[in-house]
């Protein structure tokens, strides 16, 4: 025998803590497990062998080491500075001078394997 009780809600569903912000309500939903890309500059690939396979990207996405490392505010700022820089290669070189970013990059390479 099971007993079900209904608890009245004090707020309408649209005002609850799980309600989407107004700006997100009009966006196209992204299927679970997919990442939505918001690049402001075109993505160009000079060497197709440098593109990661889906399995490599999934390994990164599900790595607890990577997820834990990405909780670091300083590392987030370094990644953002590289990503938003007009000269990302130069910014990446500067970021690689820091221990935190270098350790993070080594973790990524240990998961995806050596690049050609």
Rosetta blueprint (number, residue, H / E / L):
1 X L
2 X L
3 X L
4 X L
5 X L
6 X L
7 X L
8 X L
9 X L
10 X L
11 X L
12 X L
13 X H
14 X H
15 X H
16 X L
17 X L
18 X L
19 X L
20 X L
21 X L
22 X H
23 X H
24 X H
25 X H
26 X L
27 X L
28 X L
29 X L
30 X L
31 X L
32 X L
33 X L
34 X L
35 X L
36 X L
37 X L
38 X L
39 X L
40 X L
41 X L
42 X L
43 X L
44 X L
45 X L
46 X L
47 X L
48 X H
49 X H
50 X H
51 X L
52 X L
53 X L
54 X H
55 X H
56 X H
57 X H
58 X H
59 X H
60 X H
61 X H
62 X L
63 X L
64 X H
65 X H
66 X H
67 X H
68 X H
69 X H
70 X L
71 X L
72 X L
73 X H
74 X H
75 X H
76 X H
77 X H
78 X H
79 X H
80 X H
81 X H
82 X H
83 X H
84 X H
85 X L
86 X L
87 X L
88 X H
89 X H
90 X H
91 X H
92 X H
93 X H
94 X H
95 X H
96 X L
97 X L
98 X L
99 X H
100 X H
101 X H
102 X H
103 X H
104 X H
105 X H
106 X H
107 X H
108 X H
109 X H
110 X H
111 X H
112 X H
113 X L
114 X L
115 X L
116 X L
